[in-house]
């Protein structure tokens, strides 16, 4: 996982903070008589989203059982632009001082990842030499070709060797068996994986709250209301045996994993004025959601280096649901520069208990030719966001 220090845009912060202060250095204090019933806020910044990875790429032993997974992308603290908007109003009703606010955010990012994997070829040397010596068909250029007829011999030679390792990928994401070549086909060969990812995360809250009596200079409120979020992940993956041309043995995999969160939030906000026009704001909210997750994948496994050629297109869709929680905490420094204009610099963190990811295989699962396995399925891990934004608030 990358450290925040290496990814946080320090030059951006260094530029914005002085501008933020200079704009207001000669401003007049806002009029105490100003009626501030309605407001609109718009801002932009950066959002770092940290999620767990999942992978259809596996490492197997000589018995063709899964002993590990190969990372093919990095989802740790990926940075994207942040846009936030809010409109609200304060009013008196039922003898109470109330407010209603609609707020929303949008962040997204695209990323490219390239990884190379191989295994120690030494354990394969003796096995392949014996494979060539005992070849049940006529050798090709002095070597025994891997075919549907010779594959059982190769498997028998490696299955008892504790040092043999292979890298490869799941041949069919729907769990179907591949008659030849095994889903983890790259027997002793290296692979190269290229992945493009696009992630979109946005949400909207509609809250109504009540102001409590001031404690000293602090003004405290409690609010509650419905909330909606959506987390969309799209990826395009291409992998191939890198000791051959890319078109010989390869995988293409296109996936979309969508999550809709429907629920509500409850929270509190504390405004703490200091000096004449400066104010600290602390905002914390807890969310509870029904999560609806859907996956759609399209895969093609192509093997042409052996006999017969294998071309396996696969489409797979699945869905799942869960209960998710969120915890969001924000702080902001505001300064009123004009009677109806306030500048705000804020930062915050967000925790999401359930972010969907795919599980393609389990440790110990067999991926021999002709053997079915569990299909790709949705599972969950937590996600974490860190963000900062500069906003302008207009009082209407």
Order of alpha helices (4+ residues) and beta strands (2+ residues): alpha-alpha-beta-beta-beta-beta-beta-alpha-alpha-beta-beta-beta-beta-beta-beta-beta-beta
